[in-house]
Amino acid sequence: MKIKILLLALVGILVAGCGTYMKSHPKAKWKNPANWDGIEKGMNEAQIRARLGRPVYLGNFDASGYENWYYPDPQGGVVQMNDKGRVVGFHRPPGLKD
């Protein structure tokens, strides 16, 4: 009986914590067109993360020497970074409304 009460209390705490996290989680920065409009070639990785958030998916360096940062997926927006961690190109997700 004590174990059941303890387990129920633990589950309650975990559920309450997850609910709080979800409510306080900010809207994804990459969905804001103004954040894409402010991107410039030469920006560094930290500047892109501050503007768009963490990429959802990272592509590997290929023959071009670029790493692709995808928001939210390969069919969405992409930021291309060179081997020095600087922006060399980008395009925002198609259909992103101003």
N, C-alpha and C positions, 0 to 999 in steps of 0.2 A: 504494500500500500504506500509506504513512504517513497519507494522508488517511482511509482506512478506519479505521485504528486511532484516529486523532483523533476521528472522528465517533462511533465506538463508545464511546469514553471519555466524550465529551460527553453522549451519550444515557444512559449509565450514571449520570452525575452528576445529570442532570435527573430520571430515574426515582427515584433514591434520595432526592432532595430532595422530590419530590411525595409519596412514601411517608411520609416523616417528617412532612410537613405534615398529611396525612390522619390519622395516628395521634395527633398532638398536638392536633388541632382539638377544642375542647370541644363537648359536647352542646349542641344549640341551646337557648338560655335560654328561648325562648318555649314550649317543651314542658313546662316545669315549672309546674304549677298554682299553686304558692305564689308564683311571680313575678307571675302575674296577680292573685292575691288582694291583693297589696300595692300595686296601682295605685290612685291617688286622683285625682279631678278637681283640676286646677290644677298637676299635675306638669309639668315642662318636658321638652323633647326629650331632653336629656342624661340625665335620670333614667330615661326610658323606654328609651333605648338601653342603659343600664347594666343595667336589669332584664330586658329581653326580647331585646336584641341589635338589629342593624339590621333594619328591615322588609324583607321580601322584595319587596314591591311598594308603591308610593305612588300613591294616587288623587289626582286633581286637586281643587283647591278647586271647589266647586259653588255653587249659589245659597245654600246654608246657610252658606257661608264656612268650611267645615271641610275639612281635608286628611285623608284616610284612610290609615293605616299598616296594611298587611295582613301577618298572620303565619299561615300561610305563603302564603295566597292569598285572593281575595275571599270564598270560602266558609268560610274559617277565622276566626281571631281578627282583631279590628280595634281600632285605637286612633284616635279622632278628635281632631285637633289644630285649635285655632283659628288665626287669622292672627297671633297673638302667640306661637305655639309652645307652647301650654298644652293639657293634656288637658281635653276637655269631655265625653267619653264613651268607653266601650270595652266590648267583650265578648270573652271568651276563646274559643278554638276549640271548637266543639261536639265532644263525645266525649272531651275531654281528661280523663284519669283523675286523681283526687286521690291 
